[in-house]
Amino acid sequence: MENFLAYPLEPRGDPPDTDVDEAMLSLARFRRGLRKEDQDIIDRLLVSIKDHWPLRTIAENLSAFEFLLLSILIEQHKEINHLSSEVSSLASQLDACK
């Protein structure tokens, strides 16, 4: 399992240069206090938004928290759509077998 602090979200040791970087550092501290299974969930959620990460510089109107949440919501919605499609496909296959 890829840790959410792995590329591209890992702080580089420099002072944070954006609110999102600061939010990620706060999440890292929060994550350390969670149970292992919850840490894994946060890792999966935040790794799923890595394609959105470059957009943080053009989303200046959003707070860091809003940026992270919207990115996670987008990825969660994609997953819901994918699963819904899979369920529909399996239901069609089941109907065809009747």
C-alpha positions in Angstrom: 0.0 0.0 0.0 1.4 3.3 -1.0 1.6 5.8 1.9 0.0 9.1 1.3 3.2 10.9 2.2 4.9 9.2 -0.7 5.3 11.1 -4.0 3.7 13.5 -4.9 2.4 14.4 -1.5 5.5 14.1 0.6 6.8 17.2 2.4 10.3 17.8 1.1 11.7 19.2 4.4 11.3 22.8 3.2 8.9 25.1 4.9 5.4 24.7 3.4 4.9 27.1 0.5 1.2 26.8 0.1 -1.8 26.3 2.4 -2.3 22.8 0.8 1.3 21.8 1.8 0.5 22.9 5.4 -2.8 21.0 5.3 -0.9 17.9 4.2 1.5 18.3 7.1 -1.4 18.6 9.5 -3.0 15.5 8.0 0.3 13.6 8.5 0.2 14.5 12.2 -3.5 13.5 12.4 -2.8 10.3 10.5 -0.2 9.2 13.0 -2.8 9.2 15.7 -5.2 6.9 13.9 -5.6 3.2 14.0 -3.7 1.3 11.3 -6.9 0.5 9.3 -7.9 4.2 9.3 -4.4 5.2 8.3 -4.8 2.9 5.3 -8.1 4.5 4.4 -6.6 8.0 4.5 -3.6 6.8 2.5 -5.9 5.4 -0.2 -8.0 8.5 -0.3 -5.0 10.9 -0.6 -3.1 8.8 -3.1 -6.2 8.7 -5.2 -6.0 12.5 -5.6 -2.4 12.7 -6.9 -3.7 13.5 -10.4 -5.4 16.6 -8.9 -2.3 17.7 -7.0 -0.9 20.0 -9.8 -4.2 21.9 -9.8 -3.6 23.2 -6.3 -1.8 26.2 -7.7 -4.7 27.3 -9.9 -7.3 26.6 -7.3 -6.4 29.7 -5.3 -10.0 30.6 -4.6 -10.4 27.3 -2.6 -9.0 26.8 0.9 -6.6 23.9 1.3 -9.2 21.9 3.0 -11.8 22.6 0.3 -9.2 21.6 -2.4 -8.5 18.3 -0.6 -12.1 17.5 0.0 -13.3 18.3 -3.5 -10.5 16.3 -5.0 -11.4 13.3 -2.8 -15.1 13.7 -3.7 -14.3 13.7 -7.4 -12.3 10.5 -7.0 -15.0 8.9 -4.8 -17.6 9.8 -7.4 -15.6 8.2 -10.1 -15.3 5.0 -8.0 -19.1 5.1 -7.3 -19.8 5.5 -11.1 -17.4 2.6 -11.9 -19.0 0.3 -9.2 -22.5 1.3 -10.4 -21.6 0.4 -13.9 -20.2 -3.0 -12.7 -23.3 -3.7 -10.8 -25.5 -2.9 -13.8 -23.3 -5.1 -16.0 -23.5 -8.0 -13.5 -27.3 -7.6 -13.2 -27.6 -7.7 -17.0 -25.5 -10.9 -17.1 -27.6 -12.4 -14.4 -30.9 -11.5 -16.2 -29.5 -13.1 -19.4 -28.8 -16.3 -17.5 -32.5 -16.6 -16.4 
